[in-house]
Amino acid sequence: MDQNFQTSFIPKRPIVEEKVSSSRSVSLFTIVAIFIFFSALIGSGGLFFYKQILAKTKTTMENDLNLAKNRFEPATISRLKTTDRRLIAATEVLSKHVAISPIFQALESITMKTVRYTKFAYTLNGDKVDVKMGGQAIGYRSVALQADLFSKNKNFIDPVFSNLTLDNKGNIVFDLDFSVDRTFVDYKQMIETINNNLTADASLTGAEVTN
């Protein structure tokens, strides 16, 4: 018995090529790229406008500064600068200036009537002032008493009477060396002390008037 086999290689269903849809992934990548692009564009634009604002602000401030400078006369500014330099120089000189008057006042307070001074010289020696003097006294006893008064005064450092000799009138001629602290003859400190004393006197006077 003949059997007829019908063999066909033609599929009964049309063969459809299966493709993996990538539309979703492509779309997501595109969105991210667009977002980054616009973010960068917005950032660049913001930075540009910020620079423009800064430049405008700087220009405005420079104009205001120039306007403020122009309000003052150049001659006035020059005089003020000159005055400022003079004040600085005066302050520097004042800080280094030495006032000898405190030494004279201290000498006046302790010098005996039988003693007089004939020479006075001083030199600056670091934080001290070295003083060299010459004088005359009536008798050796006057010199001894005067030396004792010097030794008791706290402002005079290491007073030494030397070269005692008799002059043609019978007086004792002597040399005197001593030192004082630099702060004792500081001119600035002396002015401050005088001002403080004047202020205190004025306060006492006012209090007395009030009472």
PEBELDA-V656219 format. One line per field, one symbol per residue. ss: DSSP state (H for helix, E for strand, - for the rest). phi: phi as a letter, one per 30 degrees, with the letter a starting at -180 (. if undefined). burial: 1 if it has 24 or more other ideal C-beta (glycine too) atoms within 12 Angstrom, else 0. A space follows every 50 residues. Layout:
ss=???
phi=???
burial=???
This chain:
ss=----------------------HHHHHHHHHHHHHHHHHHHHHHHHHHHH HHHHHHHHHHHHHHHHHHHH---HHHHHHHHHHHHHHHHHHHHHHH-E-- HHHHHHHHHH----EEEEEEEEEEE--EEEEEEEEEE--HHHHHHHHHHH HH----EEEEEEEEEE-----EEEEEEEEEEHHHHEHHHHHHHHHHHHHH HHHHHHHHHH-
phi=.dcccccbccddcddcddbddcdddddddddddddddddddddddddddd dddddddddddddddddddddcdedddddddddddddddddddddcdccd eddddddddcdddcbbccbaabbdbicbbdcbbbabbdiddddddddddd dddddcchdbcbhdbccdcidccbcbbabbddddcddddddddddddddd ddddddddddd
burial=00000000000000000000000000000000000000000000000000 00000000000000000000000000000000000000000000000110 01100110011100111000010000001111111110000110011011 00101110101001000000011111111111011110000000000000 00000000000
